Amino acid sequence: MDIRSAPLESLTDAVFRRVHHRLFGGVEKYYIPFVSPTSHHCFPPREMRAIAPESNAGVPVVPQVMTRYPEHFIWAAQEMSDRGYDEVNLNIGCPSGTVTAKGKGSALLREPDVLRAFLDEIFTHAPLPISIKTRIGFNAPEEWGALLEILRQYPMKELIIHPRIRAQFYKGEVYPEAFQLAAETGLPLVYNGDLFDLPACLALQEKYPGMPMMLGRGLLANPALPRQLKGGAPLSVEEVARYHDALEKEYSAIYPKDQVHCKMRGIMKHVACCFERPEKMAKMIAKTNPYNYHAAVEKLLQAPLRETPGFVP
Ligand SMILES: Cc1cc2nc3c(=O)[nH]c(=O)nc-3n(C[C@H](O)[C@H](O)[C@H](O)COP(=O)(O)O)c2cc1C
C-alpha cells in the first residue's frame, strides 16, 4: 500500500514530518506545505527552513509550489533541484480566499486558458518531474470534464485529486464520480479526501486496488494509520504519550513557549479525535492556553481510545 502524508500548512511542518517518520513510519512521501515564490526570487526564512534538506534529513519529502506565473514556478523548481529533490508538486487546489484573490491555487481552475498556458511553459522548462495536486473545479463539479481534458495533455508524474470544488473548502460530500472519470484516463492518480480512518482507507483500496492514498486530517488524528494499513499494530495510548513528548521536545528546541503551545494544540486537537467522546476531547484541547494545556493532555491520556481511531469532522 502506498500512503502519502498530505501537506497541511502550519501543521505538517518539518518537526511533525521528522517525528512521525521516526516514531510511526509507513508513509512513502511527506508533501511539504506550499511555498509561494514571487518575482523577488528568494524564499522568506520560514519557507527556506521548510525546504532545507537538513530540516528533512532522512525523511522522504516532496516540496510543493503554488504560483500562477510559470517563470516563478520554473525558478522554484530549479531551487528544489539544487537542493537535491527529485520531484516538485504544483498546488492548483488551495481554496483559501487570500490565495485565490491573487489568482493562485484553485483560482487557476476557473481560468482554463491561463492554466493551459501555465502548464505548457512549466512542462517545457522545469528541471524536475512535476506532480499536480488539484480539486475538480472552482464553482461547480461540471467543470471537471474540461479541466481533466487539459490536465491529461501533460506528462505529469502524478495527479493528486481532492474531489471537491473550491466552494466546498474541506466540507460537504466529495464527488466520487469525478475521481472515477479521472481513473478512466489512465493518468497516474493519487486519491485524497476524507480518508479519516482504517475502514475508509480499506474501502478506497477495495474500489481502487493499489491506488496511492494521500491522508491529511486522518493521519494527523491517528498517526499509526499508515502503519496499521500495512499490517502493523494499531495506535496505543502509550505511544500517543511518547509522540506528544517527542513533538513537544523538538518544538521547544526551536520556538518560545507560547508558539510551542500553538503547535502542540494544533496537532493534539486532531489526535484527541481518536479518544472516546472525540468532539468533547478535541474541544477541550482546542480551548487550552499555555498554562492549562498539560493538564488537558493528562486528562486526554486517561481516556480510552475509540475502537476505530481517526479524524472526526
Ligand atoms: C489547515 C490546512 C492546511 C492545508 N495546507 C495545504 C497545503 O499547504 N498544500 C496543499 O496542497 N493542501 C493543503 N491542505 C489540503 C490538504 O492537503 C488535503 O487536501 C485536505 O486536508 C483534504 O484531505 P483530508 O480529507 O485527508 O484531510 C490543507 C488543509 C488544511 C485543513
The ligand as a Tripos MOL2 file, in Angstrom:
@<TRIPOS>MOLECULE
LIG
   31    33     1     0     0
SMALL
NO_CHARGES

@<TRIPOS>ATOM
      1 C1         -5.1610   23.5930    7.7320 C.3       1 LIG1
      2 C2         -4.9680   23.0310    6.3630 C.ar      1 LIG1
      3 C3         -3.8310   23.3830    5.6370 C.ar      1 LIG1
      4 C4         -3.6250   22.8780    4.3410 C.ar      1 LIG1
      5 N1         -2.4830   23.2220    3.6430 N.ar      1 LIG1
      6 C5         -2.2800   22.7050    2.3880 C.ar      1 LIG1
      7 C6         -1.0910   22.9970    1.6330 C.ar      1 LIG1
      8 O1         -0.1690   23.6980    2.0640 O.2       1 LIG1
      9 N2         -0.9930   22.4500    0.3880 N.ar      1 LIG1
     10 C7         -1.9690   21.6260   -0.1410 C.ar      1 LIG1
     11 O2         -1.8290   21.1380   -1.2660 O.2       1 LIG1
     12 N3         -3.0800   21.3350    0.5600 N.ar      1 LIG1
     13 C8         -3.2400   21.8340    1.8090 C.ar      1 LIG1
     14 N4         -4.3570   21.4750    2.5190 N.ar      1 LIG1
     15 C9         -5.2660   20.4530    1.9730 C.3       1 LIG1
     16 C10        -4.8150   19.0530    2.4100 C.3       1 LIG1
     17 O3         -3.5680   18.7190    1.8540 O.3       1 LIG1
     18 C11        -5.8380   17.9850    1.9890 C.3       1 LIG1
     19 O4         -6.0260   18.0930    0.6060 O.3       1 LIG1
     20 C12        -7.1710   18.1710    2.7010 C.3       1 LIG1
     21 O5         -6.9850   18.2440    4.1120 O.3       1 LIG1
     22 C13        -8.1210   17.0120    2.3640 C.3       1 LIG1
     23 O6         -7.5380   15.7900    2.7640 O.3       1 LIG1
     24 P1         -8.0900   15.0270    4.0980 P.3       1 LIG1
     25 O7         -9.5590   14.8930    3.9060 O.co2     1 LIG1
     26 O8         -7.3310   13.7220    4.0890 O.co2     1 LIG1
     27 O9         -7.7570   15.9060    5.2570 O.co2     1 LIG1
     28 C14        -4.5820   21.9970    3.7820 C.ar      1 LIG1
     29 C15        -5.7260   21.6500    4.5220 C.ar      1 LIG1
     30 C16        -5.9330   22.1500    5.7840 C.ar      1 LIG1
     31 C17        -7.1750   21.7510    6.5320 C.3       1 LIG1
@<TRIPOS>BOND
     1     1     2 1
     2     2     3 ar
     3     2    30 ar
     4     3     4 ar
     5     4     5 ar
     6     4    28 ar
     7     5     6 ar
     8     6     7 ar
     9     6    13 1
    10     7     8 2
    11     7     9 ar
    12     9    10 ar
    13    10    11 2
    14    10    12 ar
    15    12    13 ar
    16    13    14 ar
    17    14    15 1
    18    14    28 ar
    19    15    16 1
    20    16    17 1
    21    16    18 1
    22    18    19 1
    23    18    20 1
    24    20    21 1
    25    20    22 1
    26    22    23 1
    27    23    24 1
    28    24    25 2
    29    24    26 1
    30    24    27 1
    31    28    29 ar
    32    29    30 ar
    33    30    31 1
@<TRIPOS>SUBSTRUCTURE
     1 LIG1         1 GROUP 0 **** ****
